[in-house]
Amino acid sequence: MDVTINGARLNIEVLGGENTDKPVMIVHHGAPGLGSHAEPKGSFGKFSDDFRVVVFDARGSGASEDLAPFTHDQWAADVEAIREWIDAEQIIMAGGSYGGFISMEYAIRYPNRVLAMVLRDTSPDNSHRELSRANALASPRIEVDLELFNRIMAGTTRDNADLKAAWGHILPLYDHDLDMDKVKSRTENTPYHFETHNYAFAVNQENYDLKDKLPGITAPTLITVGRHDWITPVSASETIHRLIPGSELVIFENSGHSPQVEEADKFEATVRDFLKRALARS
């Protein structure tokens, strides 16, 4: 459904919404300008038996409106407005990759609204960019086209066609087990918003560093990451784990950037166990 959130038309879907007594989980997708609610719907929709799961296309992504600003502050404020719209006092905040950035930003800005937080393959600062570049250059899966690679990573893509070409180029790096048919399908079915992507990578990430604020997060936090994640490596999740008091870290040994897909059963069981324990303490 289309809902106006902070002046922008956002595409929102509520799963398991028939029982309003269930706790609310809001899940933020990754890859601004490339992502959509399809991934969190597939990965977290199964939790709608116990939760009202809210998935959405962030402003500037998917089927939502391309209404700037595309800043972390605005995206976190949009999550807060969605919380108000769904009429929940507190929420479980979840997000993977860039969605993990926004999840942590939200927990820092609105600490009293977070019951628990679930992070997946994310980073507390921008230092992962050098690691991901080294990983890409060392991978036997692609021969890196440096001009194309640099444009997508630096946020200087020229248009949607250029972003599509760059996205298709690096996609073989993401999964533990490479499936080129899956890569081609994902490249064709991704909704492209190059201006959103460029702003996120060229502007937002330049000053992105939450390390000094993470010790102030008091919500129970689960951090998950694939052992073979090339873009937000395990070391980034280990830093988050070290800085958020009482957090839990689970490494998925047979996954790349998407353990929620590559080890789906283990991921679901891990999240369910964590939330059961976290909510019992609230």
Contacts in CASP RR format, 6 or more apart in sequence:
PFRMAT RR
TARGET T0000
AUTHOR 0000-0000-0000
METHOD contacts of the structure
MODEL  1
MDVTINGARLNIEVLGGENTDKPVMIVHHGAPGLGSHAEPKGSFGKFSDD
FRVVVFDARGSGASEDLAPFTHDQWAADVEAIREWIDAEQIIMAGGSYGG
FISMEYAIRYPNRVLAMVLRDTSPDNSHRELSRANALASPRIEVDLELFN
RIMAGTTRDNADLKAAWGHILPLYDHDLDMDKVKSRTENTPYHFETHNYA
FAVNQENYDLKDKLPGITAPTLITVGRHDWITPVSASETIHRLIPGSELV
IFENSGHSPQVEEADKFEATVRDFLKRALARS
1 11 0 8 1.000
1 12 0 8 1.000
1 13 0 8 1.000
2 9 0 8 1.000
2 10 0 8 1.000
2 11 0 8 1.000
2 12 0 8 1.000
3 9 0 8 1.000
3 10 0 8 1.000
3 12 0 8 1.000
3 82 0 8 1.000
3 85 0 8 1.000
4 10 0 8 1.000
5 12 0 8 1.000
5 59 0 8 1.000
5 78 0 8 1.000
5 81 0 8 1.000
5 82 0 8 1.000
5 85 0 8 1.000
6 74 0 8 1.000
6 77 0 8 1.000
6 78 0 8 1.000
6 81 0 8 1.000
7 67 0 8 1.000
8 59 0 8 1.000
8 64 0 8 1.000
8 65 0 8 1.000
8 67 0 8 1.000
8 78 0 8 1.000
9 64 0 8 1.000
9 65 0 8 1.000
9 67 0 8 1.000
10 56 0 8 1.000
10 57 0 8 1.000
10 58 0 8 1.000
10 59 0 8 1.000
10 64 0 8 1.000
10 65 0 8 1.000
10 78 0 8 1.000
10 82 0 8 1.000
11 37 0 8 1.000
11 56 0 8 1.000
11 57 0 8 1.000
11 62 0 8 1.000
11 63 0 8 1.000
11 64 0 8 1.000
12 37 0 8 1.000
12 54 0 8 1.000
12 55 0 8 1.000
12 56 0 8 1.000
12 57 0 8 1.000
12 82 0 8 1.000
13 37 0 8 1.000
13 41 0 8 1.000
13 54 0 8 1.000
13 55 0 8 1.000
13 56 0 8 1.000
14 52 0 8 1.000
14 53 0 8 1.000
14 54 0 8 1.000
14 86 0 8 1.000
15 41 0 8 1.000
15 44 0 8 1.000
15 45 0 8 1.000
15 48 0 8 1.000
15 52 0 8 1.000
15 53 0 8 1.000
15 54 0 8 1.000
15 55 0 8 1.000
16 22 0 8 1.000
16 48 0 8 1.000
16 49 0 8 1.000
16 51 0 8 1.000
16 52 0 8 1.000
16 53 0 8 1.000
17 48 0 8 1.000
17 52 0 8 1.000
19 52 0 8 1.000
20 52 0 8 1.000
20 87 0 8 1.000
22 50 0 8 1.000
22 51 0 8 1.000
22 52 0 8 1.000
23 50 0 8 1.000
23 51 0 8 1.000
23 52 0 8 1.000
23 88 0 8 1.000
23 90 0 8 1.000
23 91 0 8 1.000
23 92 0 8 1.000
23 115 0 8 1.000
23 279 0 8 1.000
24 51 0 8 1.000
24 52 0 8 1.000
24 54 0 8 1.000
24 83 0 8 1.000
24 86 0 8 1.000
24 88 0 8 1.000
24 90 0 8 1.000
24 91 0 8 1.000
24 92 0 8 1.000
25 44 0 8 1.000
25 47 0 8 1.000
25 51 0 8 1.000
25 52 0 8 1.000
25 53 0 8 1.000
25 54 0 8 1.000
25 91 0 8 1.000
25 92 0 8 1.000
25 93 0 8 1.000
25 94 0 8 1.000
26 54 0 8 1.000
26 56 0 8 1.000
26 79 0 8 1.000
26 82 0 8 1.000
26 83 0 8 1.000
26 86 0 8 1.000
26 91 0 8 1.000
26 92 0 8 1.000
26 93 0 8 1.000
26 94 0 8 1.000
27 37 0 8 1.000
27 40 0 8 1.000
27 43 0 8 1.000
27 44 0 8 1.000
27 53 0 8 1.000
27 54 0 8 1.000
27 55 0 8 1.000
27 94 0 8 1.000
27 95 0 8 1.000
28 40 0 8 1.000
28 58 0 8 1.000
28 75 0 8 1.000
28 79 0 8 1.000
28 93 0 8 1.000
28 94 0 8 1.000
28 95 0 8 1.000
28 96 0 8 1.000
28 99 0 8 1.000
28 100 0 8 1.000
28 102 0 8 1.000
28 103 0 8 1.000
29 35 0 8 1.000
29 36 0 8 1.000
29 37 0 8 1.000
29 38 0 8 1.000
29 39 0 8 1.000
29 40 0 8 1.000
29 55 0 8 1.000
29 57 0 8 1.000
29 58 0 8 1.000
29 61 0 8 1.000
29 95 0 8 1.000
29 96 0 8 1.000
29 99 0 8 1.000
30 39 0 8 1.000
30 95 0 8 1.000
30 96 0 8 1.000
30 97 0 8 1.000
30 98 0 8 1.000
30 99 0 8 1.000
30 100 0 8 1.000
31 61 0 8 1.000
31 97 0 8 1.000
31 98 0 8 1.000
31 197 0 8 1.000
32 58 0 8 1.000
32 60 0 8 1.000
32 61 0 8 1.000
32 70 0 8 1.000
32 75 0 8 1.000
32 98 0 8 1.000
32 193 0 8 1.000
32 196 0 8 1.000
32 197 0 8 1.000
32 199 0 8 1.000
32 200 0 8 1.000
33 60 0 8 1.000
33 61 0 8 1.000
33 62 0 8 1.000
33 163 0 8 1.000
33 191 0 8 1.000
33 192 0 8 1.000
33 193 0 8 1.000
33 194 0 8 1.000
33 196 0 8 1.000
33 197 0 8 1.000
33 200 0 8 1.000
34 61 0 8 1.000
34 163 0 8 1.000
34 167 0 8 1.000
34 190 0 8 1.000
34 191 0 8 1.000
34 192 0 8 1.000
34 193 0 8 1.000
34 197 0 8 1.000
35 57 0 8 1.000
35 61 0 8 1.000
35 62 0 8 1.000
35 190 0 8 1.000
35 191 0 8 1.000
36 57 0 8 1.000
36 61 0 8 1.000
36 62 0 8 1.000
36 63 0 8 1.000
36 191 0 8 1.000
37 55 0 8 1.000
37 56 0 8 1.000
37 57 0 8 1.000
37 62 0 8 1.000
40 55 0 8 1.000
40 94 0 8 1.000
40 95 0 8 1.000
41 55 0 8 1.000
43 260 0 8 1.000
43 261 0 8 1.000
43 264 0 8 1.000
43 267 0 8 1.000
44 53 0 8 1.000
44 55 0 8 1.000
44 94 0 8 1.000
44 260 0 8 1.000
45 53 0 8 1.000
45 55 0 8 1.000
46 268 0 8 1.000
47 53 0 8 1.000
47 268 0 8 1.000
47 271 0 8 1.000
47 272 0 8 1.000
50 272 0 8 1.000
50 275 0 8 1.000
51 92 0 8 1.000
52 86 0 8 1.000
52 88 0 8 1.000
54 82 0 8 1.000
54 86 0 8 1.000
56 64 0 8 1.000
56 82 0 8 1.000
57 63 0 8 1.000
57 64 0 8 1.000
57 191 0 8 1.000
58 64 0 8 1.000
58 75 0 8 1.000
58 78 0 8 1.000
58 102 0 8 1.000
59 65 0 8 1.000
59 66 0 8 1.000
59 67 0 8 1.000
59 70 0 8 1.000
59 74 0 8 1.000
59 75 0 8 1.000
59 78 0 8 1.000
59 196 0 8 1.000
60 66 0 8 1.000
60 67 0 8 1.000
60 70 0 8 1.000
60 193 0 8 1.000
60 195 0 8 1.000
60 196 0 8 1.000
61 191 0 8 1.000
61 193 0 8 1.000
61 196 0 8 1.000
62 191 0 8 1.000
62 193 0 8 1.000
63 191 0 8 1.000
66 193 0 8 1.000
66 195 0 8 1.000
66 196 0 8 1.000
68 199 0 8 1.000
69 199 0 8 1.000
70 195 0 8 1.000
70 196 0 8 1.000
70 199 0 8 1.000
70 200 0 8 1.000
70 204 0 8 1.000
71 199 0 8 1.000
71 203 0 8 1.000
71 204 0 8 1.000
72 101 0 8 1.000
72 102 0 8 1.000
72 105 0 8 1.000
72 204 0 8 1.000
72 208 0 8 1.000
73 105 0 8 1.000
73 109 0 8 1.000
75 102 0 8 1.000
75 105 0 8 1.000
76 102 0 8 1.000
76 105 0 8 1.000
76 106 0 8 1.000
76 109 0 8 1.000
76 110 0 8 1.000
79 93 0 8 1.000
79 102 0 8 1.000
79 106 0 8 1.000
80 106 0 8 1.000
80 109 0 8 1.000
80 110 0 8 1.000
80 113 0 8 1.000
83 91 0 8 1.000
83 113 0 8 1.000
89 113 0 8 1.000
90 112 0 8 1.000
90 113 0 8 1.000
90 114 0 8 1.000
90 115 0 8 1.000
91 113 0 8 1.000
91 114 0 8 1.000
91 115 0 8 1.000
92 114 0 8 1.000
92 115 0 8 1.000
92 116 0 8 1.000
92 117 0 8 1.000
92 118 0 8 1.000
92 275 0 8 1.000
93 103 0 8 1.000
93 106 0 8 1.000
93 107 0 8 1.000
93 114 0 8 1.000
93 116 0 8 1.000
93 117 0 8 1.000
93 118 0 8 1.000
93 219 0 8 1.000
94 103 0 8 1.000
94 117 0 8 1.000
94 118 0 8 1.000
94 119 0 8 1.000
94 120 0 8 1.000
95 102 0 8 1.000
95 103 0 8 1.000
95 118 0 8 1.000
95 119 0 8 1.000
95 120 0 8 1.000
95 122 0 8 1.000
96 103 0 8 1.000
96 119 0 8 1.000
96 120 0 8 1.000
96 121 0 8 1.000
96 122 0 8 1.000
97 120 0 8 1.000
97 121 0 8 1.000
97 122 0 8 1.000
97 231 0 8 1.000
97 232 0 8 1.000
97 257 0 8 1.000
98 122 0 8 1.000
98 200 0 8 1.000
99 122 0 8 1.000
100 119 0 8 1.000
100 120 0 8 1.000
100 122 0 8 1.000
101 122 0 8 1.000
101 123 0 8 1.000
101 208 0 8 1.000
101 210 0 8 1.000
103 117 0 8 1.000
103 118 0 8 1.000
103 119 0 8 1.000
103 122 0 8 1.000
104 117 0 8 1.000
104 119 0 8 1.000
104 122 0 8 1.000
104 124 0 8 1.000
104 210 0 8 1.000
104 214 0 8 1.000
104 217 0 8 1.000
104 240 0 8 1.000
105 210 0 8 1.000
106 113 0 8 1.000
106 114 0 8 1.000
107 114 0 8 1.000
107 117 0 8 1.000
107 217 0 8 1.000
107 219 0 8 1.000
107 221 0 8 1.000
108 210 0 8 1.000
108 213 0 8 1.000
108 214 0 8 1.000
108 216 0 8 1.000
108 217 0 8 1.000
111 216 0 8 1.000
111 217 0 8 1.000
111 218 0 8 1.000
111 219 0 8 1.000
114 217 0 8 1.000
114 219 0 8 1.000
115 219 0 8 1.000
115 220 0 8 1.000
115 278 0 8 1.000
115 279 0 8 1.000
115 282 0 8 1.000
116 219 0 8 1.000
116 220 0 8 1.000
116 221 0 8 1.000
116 222 0 8 1.000
116 274 0 8 1.000
116 275 0 8 1.000
116 278 0 8 1.000
116 279 0 8 1.000
116 282 0 8 1.000
117 217 0 8 1.000
117 219 0 8 1.000
117 220 0 8 1.000
117 221 0 8 1.000
117 222 0 8 1.000
118 221 0 8 1.000
118 222 0 8 1.000
118 224 0 8 1.000
118 271 0 8 1.000
118 274 0 8 1.000
118 275 0 8 1.000
119 221 0 8 1.000
119 222 0 8 1.000
119 223 0 8 1.000
119 224 0 8 1.000
119 237 0 8 1.000
119 240 0 8 1.000
120 223 0 8 1.000
120 224 0 8 1.000
120 225 0 8 1.000
120 259 0 8 1.000
120 260 0 8 1.000
121 224 0 8 1.000
121 225 0 8 1.000
121 226 0 8 1.000
121 229 0 8 1.000
121 231 0 8 1.000
121 232 0 8 1.000
121 237 0 8 1.000
121 256 0 8 1.000
121 257 0 8 1.000
121 258 0 8 1.000
121 259 0 8 1.000
122 223 0 8 1.000
122 225 0 8 1.000
122 232 0 8 1.000
122 236 0 8 1.000
122 237 0 8 1.000
122 240 0 8 1.000
123 232 0 8 1.000
123 236 0 8 1.000
123 237 0 8 1.000
123 239 0 8 1.000
123 240 0 8 1.000
124 209 0 8 1.000
124 210 0 8 1.000
124 211 0 8 1.000
124 214 0 8 1.000
124 236 0 8 1.000
124 239 0 8 1.000
124 240 0 8 1.000
124 243 0 8 1.000
125 208 0 8 1.000
125 209 0 8 1.000
125 210 0 8 1.000
125 211 0 8 1.000
125 239 0 8 1.000
126 205 0 8 1.000
126 206 0 8 1.000
126 208 0 8 1.000
126 209 0 8 1.000
127 236 0 8 1.000
128 231 0 8 1.000
128 232 0 8 1.000
128 233 0 8 1.000
128 236 0 8 1.000
129 153 0 8 1.000
129 205 0 8 1.000
131 233 0 8 1.000
131 235 0 8 1.000
131 236 0 8 1.000
132 153 0 8 1.000
132 230 0 8 1.000
132 231 0 8 1.000
132 232 0 8 1.000
132 233 0 8 1.000
133 149 0 8 1.000
133 153 0 8 1.000
135 173 0 8 1.000
135 230 0 8 1.000
135 231 0 8 1.000
135 233 0 8 1.000
136 142 0 8 1.000
136 144 0 8 1.000
136 149 0 8 1.000
136 170 0 8 1.000
136 173 0 8 1.000
136 230 0 8 1.000
137 144 0 8 1.000
139 173 0 8 1.000
139 230 0 8 1.000
141 172 0 8 1.000
141 173 0 8 1.000
141 178 0 8 1.000
142 169 0 8 1.000
142 170 0 8 1.000
142 172 0 8 1.000
142 173 0 8 1.000
145 169 0 8 1.000
148 165 0 8 1.000
148 166 0 8 1.000
148 169 0 8 1.000
149 166 0 8 1.000
149 169 0 8 1.000
149 170 0 8 1.000
150 156 0 8 1.000
151 157 0 8 1.000
151 158 0 8 1.000
151 162 0 8 1.000
151 166 0 8 1.000
152 163 0 8 1.000
152 166 0 8 1.000
152 167 0 8 1.000
152 169 0 8 1.000
152 170 0 8 1.000
152 197 0 8 1.000
152 201 0 8 1.000
153 201 0 8 1.000
154 201 0 8 1.000
154 202 0 8 1.000
155 197 0 8 1.000
155 198 0 8 1.000
155 199 0 8 1.000
155 200 0 8 1.000
155 201 0 8 1.000
155 202 0 8 1.000
156 198 0 8 1.000
156 202 0 8 1.000
157 163 0 8 1.000
157 166 0 8 1.000
157 194 0 8 1.000
157 197 0 8 1.000
157 198 0 8 1.000
158 194 0 8 1.000
159 194 0 8 1.000
160 192 0 8 1.000
160 193 0 8 1.000
160 194 0 8 1.000
162 194 0 8 1.000
163 192 0 8 1.000
163 194 0 8 1.000
163 197 0 8 1.000
164 187 0 8 1.000
164 190 0 8 1.000
164 192 0 8 1.000
167 187 0 8 1.000
167 190 0 8 1.000
167 192 0 8 1.000
168 183 0 8 1.000
168 186 0 8 1.000
168 187 0 8 1.000
171 183 0 8 1.000
171 186 0 8 1.000
171 187 0 8 1.000
172 178 0 8 1.000
172 180 0 8 1.000
172 183 0 8 1.000
173 230 0 8 1.000
173 231 0 8 1.000
174 230 0 8 1.000
174 231 0 8 1.000
174 256 0 8 1.000
174 257 0 8 1.000
174 258 0 8 1.000
175 182 0 8 1.000
175 256 0 8 1.000
175 257 0 8 1.000
175 258 0 8 1.000
175 262 0 8 1.000
176 226 0 8 1.000
176 228 0 8 1.000
176 254 0 8 1.000
176 255 0 8 1.000
176 256 0 8 1.000
176 262 0 8 1.000
177 262 0 8 1.000
211 239 0 8 1.000
211 243 0 8 1.000
214 240 0 8 1.000
214 243 0 8 1.000
214 244 0 8 1.000
215 243 0 8 1.000
215 244 0 8 1.000
215 245 0 8 1.000
216 244 0 8 1.000
216 245 0 8 1.000
217 244 0 8 1.000
217 245 0 8 1.000
218 245 0 8 1.000
220 246 0 8 1.000
220 247 0 8 1.000
220 274 0 8 1.000
220 277 0 8 1.000
220 278 0 8 1.000
220 281 0 8 1.000
221 244 0 8 1.000
221 246 0 8 1.000
221 247 0 8 1.000
221 248 0 8 1.000
222 247 0 8 1.000
222 248 0 8 1.000
222 250 0 8 1.000
222 270 0 8 1.000
222 271 0 8 1.000
222 274 0 8 1.000
222 278 0 8 1.000
223 237 0 8 1.000
223 240 0 8 1.000
223 241 0 8 1.000
223 244 0 8 1.000
223 247 0 8 1.000
223 248 0 8 1.000
223 249 0 8 1.000
223 250 0 8 1.000
224 237 0 8 1.000
224 249 0 8 1.000
224 250 0 8 1.000
224 251 0 8 1.000
224 252 0 8 1.000
224 259 0 8 1.000
224 260 0 8 1.000
224 267 0 8 1.000
224 270 0 8 1.000
224 271 0 8 1.000
225 232 0 8 1.000
225 233 0 8 1.000
225 234 0 8 1.000
225 236 0 8 1.000
225 237 0 8 1.000
225 249 0 8 1.000
225 250 0 8 1.000
225 251 0 8 1.000
225 252 0 8 1.000
225 259 0 8 1.000
226 234 0 8 1.000
226 251 0 8 1.000
226 252 0 8 1.000
226 253 0 8 1.000
226 255 0 8 1.000
226 256 0 8 1.000
226 257 0 8 1.000
226 259 0 8 1.000
226 262 0 8 1.000
227 234 0 8 1.000
227 251 0 8 1.000
227 252 0 8 1.000
227 253 0 8 1.000
227 254 0 8 1.000
227 255 0 8 1.000
227 256 0 8 1.000
228 255 0 8 1.000
228 256 0 8 1.000
229 255 0 8 1.000
229 256 0 8 1.000
229 257 0 8 1.000
230 256 0 8 1.000
230 257 0 8 1.000
231 257 0 8 1.000
232 257 0 8 1.000
234 251 0 8 1.000
237 249 0 8 1.000
237 251 0 8 1.000
238 249 0 8 1.000
240 247 0 8 1.000
240 249 0 8 1.000
241 247 0 8 1.000
241 248 0 8 1.000
241 249 0 8 1.000
248 274 0 8 1.000
250 270 0 8 1.000
252 259 0 8 1.000
252 262 0 8 1.000
252 263 0 8 1.000
252 266 0 8 1.000
252 267 0 8 1.000
254 262 0 8 1.000
254 263 0 8 1.000
255 262 0 8 1.000
255 263 0 8 1.000
256 262 0 8 1.000
259 266 0 8 1.000
259 267 0 8 1.000
260 267 0 8 1.000
END
